[in-house]
Amino acid sequence: MAILDDIYQIAVTKTGRPDRVKEIKQAVADAVIEYHTLGFFGADIKEGTLNIGQRDNGRINLMALIPNLRQVMGVYLPNGEKLPKSQNGPGYQMFGKTLAITPSNLTPYVTLQYAIVPRPEDSWIAIQYPEAVGTLAAAKVANICGNRPLASALFLEVGGIFPVRSGFKHQIMLENDSYEPDL
């Protein structure tokens, strides 16, 4: 929680609005999530073994097992073979956050590769880039308070609406192997 307190202080300093406690705390959490959803970062991709019970008919509610699930990246059989995403025939399908394996007796367990959005207090982005998170949170609060000039200046410092070759968004996106900066 200490890192979130530091980020909170950065946002308060940049906005000059210590009276907006609730808005700043929410903006800090929103900023962390926004940075994590810029791409699929290696630190956000996890793997885990998942038992598939016959009683479940091959369907597993992943939200119950992985509450911060963002997206399933791949499903692998015990021999390491990637299971195809399929609507007909053997494979897997996603119904919202429910994983369905077809046929349900295909395998007793699978290895799941998935991307998460970590809780703000566990965020590697918050730990490595507190100034970036605090600046984005401050921009959001300045916008809420109606201070458009300050909000615009802070959003430009963050990197604008789209990641470009400057700003905090660009720095964070360099952590993503698939990132290709705008020219």
N, C-alpha and C positions, 0 to 999 in steps of 0.2 A: 504494500500500500504506500510505502514511502515514495516510490517513483510517481504514483498518481498525485500525491501531495505536491511534489516538485513541479509536475506539469500544471497542476491547478494554479500554483503561484506564478508560473510563467504566463498563463492566460490572464490572471488578475492584473499582473504588471502591464501586459500589452494592452488590455482594454481599459484599465483604470477604473474598473467597476467591481470592487470587492462586495458590493451589495447584491450582486447577481449570483449568489452561491449555487442555487439549484440549477440554473441555466448553464453555469460554467462546468459543474460536475457532469451534467448530461452531455455537454458539448465535448468534453474530454473523452468520454466513452464513445460518442459518435465518431470523433476524429480517429480514434484507434481502429474502429471497425472500418471506416472509410479507407484508411491506408492499407489495411489487410486485404480489402477487396479490389485493390488496384491490379492484382495479378495473382498467380499461384506461385508463392515463394516456397523454396525448399524447406524452410523451417516450419511451414504450415502444413506440410504433407506428411501424413502419418501412415503407419501400417498396423494392422491387427488381425488376429485370427478370430474368425466368427464361426461358432457352432450352429449348424442348421438342423433344427429338430424336425422330425417327420410330422409331429403334431401341429407344427406351424404351417404345414403344406408348402414349405419352401419360401415363406414370406416372413421377413423380419423388419420390425419397426426400428430403424436406426436412430431415431431421435431419442428413444428410451435408452439406448446404449451409448450414443455419442451426441450429447445435447448441443454441442457447438459445431455440428457438422455443416460444412458449406457445400461440398460436392463430392460424389464418389468418382475417383479417378480411374479405378480399375478393380476387377474382381479376378482372383487367381485360384486355380485348382491346387490341390495338395502337391501335384507334380511340378508346379511353377507355371503351367500353361495359363495364359490369359483367357478368361471366359468372355465370349463375344457379347456385346449388347445386342439383344435380339428381341424382336416382337413375336416371331414364330420359330419354333424349334429350340434346341438346347442353347442356353445362355442366361442372361439376366436382364431384368427390366427394373426401372425405377418408377414407382408410383408415389410422387411427392418425396417423402423421406423413407418410404418403405421399399426394401429390396426384395425382389421376387426372383428365385432361382427356378429355372425350368429345365428338365423335369425336377420335381422336388426331391427325388431320390438320387440325383446326379452325383452328389458328394455329401459326406457327413459334415464337412467344414470347408470354408474358403478363407483365403487371405484377402483382406480388403485394404485397398490403398485409397486414402481419402484426404481431402483438404479441410482444414478447420479454420474457424475464426476464433482465436483464443480470447479468453476473458481479458479485459483491459489490464488487470493487475499481473497477468501472466504474459503479456505481449512483448515479444522481442523488439518490436518496432518502438514501443513506449520506452523500453530500456535503452536501446541504442540511439534513438532519435527523439529525446524528450522535447527539444526545442521545436521540432517539426510538429509534433502532436499539440503542444501548447499554442503554437501560432495558428494552426488550423482551428483549434477550439476557440481561440480569441477572435478569429475572423467570424466564426459562426455567432458568437455572442454579440459582437459589434453589429452584425447584421440584424439580429433580433432586437437590439436596443435602438435601431434606426440610425446608427452612425455609419452611413454608407461610405463616406470617404475613407474612414479607418478600415472598414470591412474590405473595401476594394484593395487598399494598400497591403493588407495582411494576406488576402487571397493571392495577390501577385507574388508575395514573398514565398507563399506555399508552392506556387508553380502554376497558378491559374486554374482554369477549368480542366484543361487537358495536360497530361504530362508532356513537358517539353525539355529542352536541354538546360534548364535552370530550375532553381527552387528545390524545396524539400522533396516534392513528389519525384523529381528526377533522381535525387540521391537514393531514395528508397527503392525506386524501380530498378536501379542498377543491381540490386540484390536478387532480381528475378532473371534467371537465365534466358528466358524467352523475350525479354524486353528489347525493343528496337526503338531508340529515340526518334521523335519526329525530326525531320530535316528542316 
